[in-house]
Amino acid sequence: MARKPHRPETGSGPSQRQLRVGEEIRHILAGILMRGELRDPALAGVSVTVSEVRISPDLKNATAFVMPLGGAQIEPVLDALNRTSPYLRSQVAKLLQLRHAPVLNFVADRSFDEAHHIEEILRSEKVARDLRHAGDGPEPDDGDDGEAKG
């Protein structure tokens, strides 16, 4: 039986391998940051969350989405993480079984800001008013088929 040639679908999203490798890298980075292995002064006493790692299809470049606890001092933290990227890459290479360790790039995770913005919208008076009006619609069917009782 002949095998079909592998043809990546455009716009289909990341492959299972990309997702798996990205999650492994996220765990490795989170462990390093949690243990405080980095000696950069900008990272001293700062708790950093690695929320996601997206990796390129060729597994040679990885983008880590990070946010310091409370979102304070994001720029100095990003600068420090990108400065220590070669060390972090070497640590990832030791723990991950890949031909090439991916180049790591750190960016701010804005999903927390988006979630906060959506929460504010959902709690707004305009949305509450729309929900109240939606509740004023037709009465729910109570199972009565409209026949008179008697």
N, C-alpha and C positions, 0 to 999 in steps of 0.2 A: 504494500500500500504506500503510495507516494505521500510525502509530507507537504503541507502547504507552506510556501515561503512566508517568513515573518514579515508582515507589513504593518508598521505602527499606524494606528488610526489617528488622523489629525483631530485635535480638540477632544480626545477621549479622556484626558486627565492623566495623572501619574500612574505608572504601572505598579503592580503589587511589589515588585522588587524595589522600586524607588521608595514606596511607602515604608517598606520594612527596613531598608537601609537608613532612611531618614529618621525613623523612630529609634533605631539603635544608636545613631549619632546623638540624638536628643538625650537619650539615657546616659551616654558616656559624658557629654558636656555637663548635664545636670549634676552628675556625681562629682566631677572635678570641681565645679563651682560650689557645691554643697560642702565638700571637704576643705575648701579654701586653699587649694594647691597653687593658685596664682598669686604671685607676690607683687602685683602692681598696686601702688598706693591708691589709685582711683577705685580699686575693688575691695579695699580693706573695710571690713565691717558691712559690706553691702550684700544683701541677699538678692540674687538674680534668678528670675524664672525663665527657663527655656521652654516656650510654649509649643514651638513647632520647628522642624527642620525640613526644608524642601530641597531636594537634590535633583540635579540635572539628569536627563535621560542617559547620558554617558557616565554618570556617577563620578564625575571629576570636579564638580562645583557644588557646594552646599550653602544654602542661605539659612542661617539660624535666626529665628524671631525671638527676641529677648525683651524682658522688661524688669527693671529693678523694682524691688518691693516698694509699693506706694507710688511708683512712676517718677520719683524724684531723681534728679541728676542723670538723666538718660544720656545726654551727649558725652560727658566724661566716661561713663560706663561703656558706651559703645566704642569710644576711642581706645579705651584700655583693652577691651575684648579683641578689637581688630589688631591692636599692637601685639597681643599675645597669641594671635591666630596661628603662627608657625608652630609654637609649642603645643597648642591644642590639637593641631593637625597631626603632630607626631604621636600624641597620646591616643588619638582616634586610630591611627595606623597600627599601633601596638595591639589594640583591643578588637579591631575589626578585620575580618579576613577578606580584604579586597586587593586587587592588583595595584591600584593606585589610591592613596589616601586623598579624599576630596579637599580642595581648597575651601577654607571656611570664610564666610563673610557674615558679619553680624549686623542686623538691622533692628530698629525698634518695632515692637509688636503693637500695632494700633488697634487690634481687635478689642482690647479692653475699653478703649475710648469709644469705639463703635457700639459695644454692648451697653455702655453707660448712656450713650445718646439715645439708643432705642428704648432703654428703660425709662428715660425721662419722657420720651414721646408717649409711651404707653400709660404713664401716670398723669399725663396732661389732662386738663379739664375737657378739652375738645374730644379726646378719645373716650373719656368717661361719659360725656354727653351722648356720643354716638352709640355707645354700648347700652345706655339707658333707653334710647329711642329704639334700638333693635329689639329690646325686650318688650316694647309696647306693640309688637306685631300681632298677628292673629293668635287667638287662644290655642293652646296645644290641644290636640285631639285626646279626649279622655277615654276613648274606646266606645263611647255611646254612638250608635248608628243613627241617631236623630229620631228614633221612634218614641212616641209618647208613652209614658208609663202610666199605669193607672189601674 
